[in-house]
Each structure stands twice: as structure tokens, then as C-alpha cells.
Amino acid sequence: MAMSPLAPVTFPDMPVIQGVTFAATAAGVRYKGRTDVMLALLAPGSAIAGVFTRSATRSASVLDCQAKIGGKPDGPAAILVNSGNSNAFTGKNGMKAVNALTAAVAAATGVSTDRVFTASTGVIGEPLPYERITAKLAELQSNQSAAAIADAARAIMTTDTFPKGACAAIHIGGKPVKIAGIAKGSGMIAPDMATMLVYIFTDAVIGQADLQTLVSDLNDKTFNCITVDSDTSTSDSLVMGATGASAVDVTGNAAFADALHEIMLELAHQVVRDGEGATKFVTVSVTGAVSNEDARKVALSIANSPLVKTAIAGQDANWGRVVMAVGKSGAQADRDRLSIRFGDITVAENGWRAPDYSEDATSAYMKNPELTIGVDMGIGDGQCTVWTCDLTHGYIDINADYRS
């Protein structure tokens, strides 16, 4: 599969997070010879936080992780992830597979089953051949390395065209604190967690409850503000581990929160940039709504509209489709106060086409790989920004052949 034209030039040079090691291998979960399983081990006492899909058909792995998040940070922790099969909608087989995997990880590593977090991503509705994964646990255990996070990022990919990573190194009280995160996601991406797997690690000291609050808050500003195709996955998971190895307490620290926000936003943007078939990265910014909630309704209505997204793919300056998306959003609107911008170009204002509107200038702008659609509702102070991509025939090709 060709790499997305919106992909970063290189995978970042990720820092070693003291207290975390990784290993990846090819277990043949769905495809032979493809790296498809990763195991991360975290030091004793690591705090674990997570947010997950709210899909009514979420997978057995998600349900198991949800039940474990919030437990006491006693002993080491482990994260086991496979690609190729989502272990979702598989009846009793789903939990059987999760129990077998957590028990096998516990036996191989000494981590309590209550601290083993699993995730699966890939095809829905097919039993997970978990024996192929358990057969590789000895290898995964023996190959653990603090520098292998890039291998882990590649192991969790499905239709992704590039591995996704982001990192930061900051100083708090003159002492260094490091954060590193990886993600997967390309299709079945919609807010309400967005279809992804995300794993973030830090050597900071922070309690589980405080870490959970921070992750949940930042998730709403990042991953829950992206959409590729309006479809929410059964398997969405974001898990963060804080090992405390730096001995730097970041509880309530604004610099740490800002750095984590930047990492989560960068990973979210990379997911959109790898949207299946995507050729355009699109920012949708809505201001002047009666509330932030209404602004979000409008922004997502625009970002999820197939008509808007196909116009963007065709580089068509069809701003009438944005008018349509605003109108159908369910948000309060006043036609005669509405204004629309493509980049810095005002295309419509006061409920009518802008007097100096230029089709040529707007069409030229639409050729850019990164676009901004701005809408001002003109009736309040509510605002919201979301990120999306265009909808091309490549999306159809990828998903029509997904199980072939």
C-alpha cells in the first residue's frame, strides 16, 4: 500500500522512557510474515489510565481493560496488542481469548492478570487465533528493549500506511521528564474516541486518579475532535502509563499537561493524515455559535459530510455544501448572520455570497494539501475546531478489498 501523501517525512527519534520496554514479532494472526503483535512491560508501581470506545458493540478486550482501569498500581504492568483481528463480536470466544492471553502474559512475565491490558484491532466477527499469540510470548519476553517503541508502533498497524509516533522532553524544577506515544488508525475513524489504538508512556510521577482525569480531559480536545469517515470502532482504546522513574511529580503541572496535549494532538492529526485514501488534511473551525456544543455540532456536520469531503477531494470550491452542512447540523443558526471562509478567503457573509468573492482564487486555494474551512455563526461565543480529510476513491478501494 502506498504511503499517504500527508505522512510525516520520518518516524520521530523517540526517547527511552525509563521503566518501559517493548518487543514485537510476527505471529501470523491474519497475515504470514507481518509484524502483528507487540508486548510492552512497565515497571512496578506504574499508574495506568485509559479511555475507550462507547460503542454498544465494543470488543472483549475493551470491556476487560475498562474493568481493570482504576485498580491499585501494585506490581508491574503489561500491554499486549495484536493487529489483523479485532476479537470483536465473537461471542463467548472473545472473553475466552482475552482470558487466555492475560493468563499467558502473566505466566511469561510475572505480571498479575489484573495488570495485563490487551487490545486487538482488525477484522470484526472472526474468532481470534490467540494460540498464535501465546506461542510467541517467550520470544516477546526475551526480546524486551527500552529502545523498541518504533517496532511496537509498526506491529499495531492495520490499513495504516505509516507508523505514528510523537514525543516530548521537558524540564520541571530543573529535572527532565519524558513522554512518548504511538498510535494506529486510518479508517473507521469518528469522534467518541475515534477508531484507534493509542499508547502513551511517561517517566513522570502522577497518581492514577490524576492521570485519568488529565487523559480524559485531553482526549476530548484531541482524539474526540477527529473524523475520517464518521464510523466509530468497536475497539478504540487509549492507555497511558506513568512509571514514576524520573522521580518528578507532575500532579497539576501545567507544563506537563501542555506537553501531553501536544503529543495527543499530534498523534490525532497523524491518524487523520493517514485517513484511508486521504489527499487533503482539513481543519474545520467554527466560531460565533450559541454554545461550544452547538459549534461542535456544526463542525462535525461539515467534517463528516460526504458532499463536503468529495468536493474537497475534487478541489471544487463548492462552498454551498458547507451551507448545507451547517443547516442540517441541528445547531441554532441565523442564515443572515452566517459567514464562511476557505483559508483567508471570505466566500460568503451575511447570508449571501461575499461581494468580492473570486472563484479563481478560491479554486486555486483548494489545490493545497492542507485546508481550513472557517464558519462564523454570528450569534454567540461558542467555538470548536475539528480535523478531517477528504473522501476519495481510494477509500472505496481499501475498504471494498479489506477482507480479500
C-alpha positions in Angstrom: 0.0 0.0 0.0 1.4 3.4 -1.0 2.2 5.8 1.9 -0.2 8.6 2.4 0.9 11.8 0.7 0.2 13.6 4.0 2.6 11.4 6.0 5.4 12.9 8.1 8.8 12.6 6.5 10.2 10.3 9.1 9.2 8.5 12.3 10.4 10.6 15.2 13.5 9.8 17.2 11.7 8.6 20.3 13.3 8.9 23.7 13.7 6.0 26.0 11.2 6.1 28.8 12.8 4.6 31.9 10.6 1.9 33.3 9.1 0.7 30.0 10.4 -1.9 27.5 9.0 -3.2 24.2 9.1 -6.1 21.8 7.3 -7.0 18.6 7.0 -10.1 16.5 5.2 -11.8 13.6 2.6 -14.2 15.0 0.6 -14.8 11.8 -2.6 -13.6 13.4 -4.0 -12.9 9.9 -1.1 -12.5 7.5 2.1 -14.5 7.4 5.4 -12.7 7.8 3.9 -9.5 9.0 4.8 -8.0 12.4 1.5 -8.1 14.2 2.0 -8.4 18.0 3.7 -6.1 20.5 4.3 -6.5 24.2 5.1 -3.6 26.5 6.2 -4.1 30.1 6.0 -1.4 32.7 7.9 -1.1 36.0 6.2 -1.9 39.3 4.0 0.9 40.6 3.3 2.4 37.2 0.0 4.3 37.1 -2.3 3.2 34.3 -5.1 5.4 32.8 -7.3 4.8 29.8 -10.3 5.9 27.7 -12.2 3.6 25.4 -14.9 3.5 22.8 -18.5 3.9 23.9 -19.7 1.7 21.1 -22.5 -0.7 22.2 -20.7 -3.5 20.4 -17.2 -2.9 21.9 -14.8 -5.8 21.9 -14.0 -8.2 24.8 -10.6 -6.6 25.1 -12.1 -3.2 25.6 -14.5 -4.5 28.2 -11.7 -6.2 30.1 -9.5 -3.1 30.1 -12.3 -0.9 31.3 -12.9 -3.2 34.2 -9.2 -3.0 35.2 -8.5 0.7 34.8 -8.5 2.4 38.2 -7.0 -0.5 40.1 -4.2 -0.1 42.5 -0.8 0.4 40.9 0.8 -2.6 42.6 3.5 -4.6 40.8 4.4 -4.3 37.2 2.0 -3.9 34.3 1.9 -5.3 30.7 0.2 -4.2 27.5 -0.3 -6.8 24.7 -1.6 -5.7 21.4 -2.3 -7.6 18.2 -3.4 -6.4 14.7 -5.2 -8.4 12.0 -8.2 -9.4 14.1 -10.3 -7.2 16.4 -11.6 -10.0 18.7 -15.0 -8.1 18.4 -18.5 -9.6 18.0 -17.1 -13.1 18.6 -19.5 -14.2 21.4 -18.0 -16.2 24.3 -14.9 -16.8 22.2 -14.0 -13.1 22.7 -13.6 -13.3 26.5 -12.1 -16.8 26.3 -9.3 -15.3 24.1 -8.8 -12.4 26.4 -8.5 -14.6 29.5 -6.1 -17.0 27.7 -3.9 -14.1 26.6 -3.8 -12.4 30.0 -3.1 -15.7 31.7 -0.3 -16.4 29.3 1.3 -13.0 29.7 1.1 -13.4 33.5 2.8 -16.8 33.3 5.6 -15.5 31.0 6.3 -12.2 32.7 5.1 -12.5 36.3 2.7 -9.6 35.9 -0.7 -10.1 37.7 -3.6 -10.7 35.3 -5.3 -7.7 36.9 -2.4 -5.6 35.4 -2.4 -7.1 31.9 -4.1 -4.9 29.4 -4.9 -6.4 25.9 -6.1 -4.9 22.7 -6.9 -6.3 19.3 -7.5 -4.5 16.0 -8.5 -5.7 12.6 -11.4 -7.7 11.1 -14.6 -7.9 13.2 -16.6 -11.1 13.7 -13.9 -13.7 13.4 -12.6 -15.7 16.4 -9.1 -14.6 17.4 -6.5 -17.3 16.9 -4.9 -16.5 20.2 -2.8 -19.6 20.3 -0.6 -18.0 17.6 0.0 -15.1 20.0 0.6 -17.1 23.2 3.1 -19.2 21.2 5.2 -16.0 20.8 5.2 -14.8 24.4 8.5 -16.3 25.3 10.1 -14.6 22.4 8.4 -11.3 23.2 9.6 -11.6 26.8 13.2 -12.4 26.0 13.5 -9.6 23.3 12.3 -6.7 25.5 14.2 -3.5 24.8 13.7 0.1 26.0 14.5 1.3 22.5 12.0 -0.8 20.6 9.0 1.5 20.7 9.1 2.0 16.9 8.8 -1.7 16.4 5.7 -1.6 18.7 4.2 1.2 16.6 4.6 -0.9 13.4 3.1 -4.0 15.0 -0.2 -2.4 15.7 -0.9 -1.1 12.2 -3.8 -2.4 10.0 -4.6 -0.3 7.0 -2.2 2.4 8.2 0.4 3.4 5.7 2.9 4.7 8.2 3.7 4.1 11.9 2.6 7.0 14.2 4.7 8.4 17.0 5.1 11.7 18.9 7.3 12.6 21.9 8.5 15.4 24.2 11.2 16.1 26.7 10.6 18.9 29.2 12.1 20.1 32.4 10.2 20.6 35.6 12.0 22.1 38.5 15.2 21.7 36.6 14.7 17.9 36.2 13.9 16.1 32.9 10.6 14.4 32.2 10.0 12.4 29.0 6.8 11.4 27.2 6.4 9.2 24.2 3.3 7.9 22.4 2.4 5.7 19.5 -0.9 5.2 17.7 -2.7 3.3 14.9 -5.7 4.4 13.0 -6.6 5.1 9.4 -10.3 4.1 8.8 -13.4 3.7 10.9 -12.4 7.0 12.5 -15.0 9.1 14.2 -15.3 11.0 17.4 -16.5 9.2 20.6 -12.9 8.0 20.9 -12.2 7.6 17.2 -11.1 4.3 15.8 -7.6 3.9 17.1 -5.3 2.3 19.5 -3.1 4.8 21.3 -0.3 4.1 23.9 1.5 6.8 25.7 4.3 6.4 28.3 6.0 8.8 30.7 8.6 8.6 33.4 6.7 11.2 35.5 5.2 10.7 38.9 1.5 11.1 39.0 -1.3 9.2 40.8 -3.7 7.1 38.8 -6.8 9.3 39.5 -5.0 12.5 38.5 -3.6 10.8 35.4 -7.1 9.5 34.5 -8.6 13.0 34.8 -5.9 14.5 32.7 -6.1 11.9 29.9 -9.9 12.0 29.8 -9.9 15.8 29.5 -7.2 16.0 26.8 -8.9 13.1 24.9 -12.0 15.3 24.4 -9.8 18.0 22.9 -7.8 15.8 20.6 -8.9 12.3 19.6 -12.5 13.1 20.1 -12.1 16.0 17.6 -11.0 14.0 14.6 -13.1 12.2 12.0 -12.2 10.4 8.8 -15.5 8.6 7.9 -18.0 9.1 10.8 -17.7 5.5 11.8 -16.9 4.6 15.4 -14.9 1.4 16.1 -15.6 -1.5 18.4 -12.0 -1.4 19.6 -11.0 2.2 20.3 -8.5 2.3 23.2 -6.1 4.8 24.7 -3.9 3.6 27.5 -1.3 5.7 29.3 1.3 4.5 31.7 3.3 6.7 34.1 6.3 4.8 35.6 7.5 7.4 38.0 11.1 6.6 37.2 12.1 10.3 36.9 11.0 10.9 40.5 9.4 14.2 39.2 5.9 14.8 40.5 3.8 16.4 37.7 0.5 16.4 39.5 -1.3 19.6 38.5 1.7 20.8 36.5 0.7 22.9 33.5 3.9 22.3 31.5 3.4 18.6 31.7 -0.3 18.9 30.7 0.6 21.1 27.8 3.3 18.7 26.6 0.9 15.8 26.8 -1.7 17.7 25.0 0.7 18.4 22.1 1.6 14.8 21.8 -2.0 13.6 21.8 -2.9 16.3 19.2 0.0 15.3 17.0 -1.0 11.7 17.1 -4.6 12.6 16.4 -3.5 14.6 13.4 -1.3 11.8 12.1 -4.4 9.5 12.2 -6.3 12.0 10.0 -3.3 12.4 7.7 -3.3 8.6 7.2 -7.1 8.6 6.6 -7.8 5.8 4.1 -7.3 7.3 0.6 -6.8 10.8 2.0 -5.0 13.5 -0.1 -6.1 16.6 2.0 -5.8 17.5 5.7 -8.7 19.7 6.6 -9.2 21.9 9.7 -12.8 22.9 10.4 -13.1 25.9 12.7 -16.5 27.1 13.9 -16.9 30.3 15.9 -19.8 32.5 16.9 -22.2 29.7 17.9 -24.6 30.0 20.8 -22.6 27.4 22.7 -19.5 25.2 22.3 -21.8 22.2 21.9 -23.6 23.8 19.0 -20.2 24.8 17.5 -19.2 21.1 17.7 -22.4 20.0 16.0 -21.7 22.3 13.1 -18.0 21.4 12.8 -18.7 17.7 12.8 -21.6 18.1 10.4 -19.2 19.8 7.9 -16.3 17.4 8.6 -18.5 14.3 8.2 -20.4 15.4 5.1 -19.6 13.2 2.1 -20.6 16.0 -0.2 -18.2 18.4 1.5 -15.4 15.8 1.6 -15.8 14.8 -2.0 -15.8 18.5 -3.1 -12.5 18.9 -1.3 -11.1 15.8 -3.0 -12.1 17.2 -6.3 -10.6 20.6 -5.4 -14.0 22.1 -6.1 -14.7 25.4 -4.3 -18.3 24.4 -3.7 -19.0 26.4 -0.5 -22.7 25.8 -0.9 -22.1 22.3 0.5 -20.8 23.9 3.7 -24.0 25.9 3.9 -25.9 22.7 3.6 -23.9 21.0 6.3 -24.5 24.0 8.7 -28.2 23.8 8.1 -28.6 20.1 8.7 -26.4 20.1 11.9 -29.3 20.7 14.3 -27.5 23.7 15.8 -29.1 27.1 16.2 -28.3 29.2 13.2 -29.3 32.6 11.6 -28.8 32.4 7.8 -28.3 36.2 7.5 -25.5 36.3 10.1 -23.6 33.3 8.7 -20.1 33.8 7.2 -17.8 31.2 5.6 -14.1 31.3 4.8 -11.8 29.0 2.9 -8.5 29.8 4.3 -8.2 33.6 4.4 -10.8 33.9 1.6 -14.3 35.0 2.6 -16.6 33.2 0.3 -20.0 34.1 2.0 -21.2 36.6 4.5 -24.4 37.9 5.9 -26.4 35.1 4.3 -25.1 35.7 0.8 -22.1 35.3 -1.4 -19.3 37.7 -0.5 -19.3 40.8 -2.8 -15.6 40.3 -3.7 -15.8 36.5 -4.0 -13.4 35.2 -6.5 -14.0 31.7 -7.9 -10.5 31.6 -9.4 -8.7 32.5 -6.1 -10.8 30.0 -4.1 -10.2 27.2 -6.7 -6.5 27.9 -6.5 -6.6 27.6 -2.7 -8.4 24.3 -2.9 -5.3 22.7 -4.6 -3.4 23.0 -1.3 -2.8 19.7 0.6 -3.8 21.4 3.8 -7.1 23.4 4.0 -9.0 25.4 6.6 -12.8 25.8 6.5 -13.9 28.6 8.8 -17.5 29.2 9.7 -18.7 32.1 11.9 -22.3 31.7 13.1 -22.6 35.3 14.2 -24.9 34.6 17.2 -22.7 33.8 20.2 -19.3 32.9 21.7 -19.3 29.1 21.2 -16.4 27.7 19.3 -14.9 24.3 18.2 -12.2 23.0 15.9 -12.1 19.5 14.5 -9.9 17.9 11.9 -10.8 15.6 9.0 -9.7 14.6 5.5 -11.1 14.4 2.0 -13.1 11.4 0.6 -11.5 9.8 -2.4 -12.0 6.7 -4.5 -9.0 5.3 -2.6 -11.2 4.9 0.5 -13.6 2.7 -1.5 -10.7 0.6 -2.9 -9.2 0.0 0.6 -12.5 -0.9 2.2 -14.0 -2.9 -0.6 -11.0 -5.2 -0.6 -10.3 -5.2 3.2 -11.0 -8.9 3.8 -9.7 -10.1 0.5 
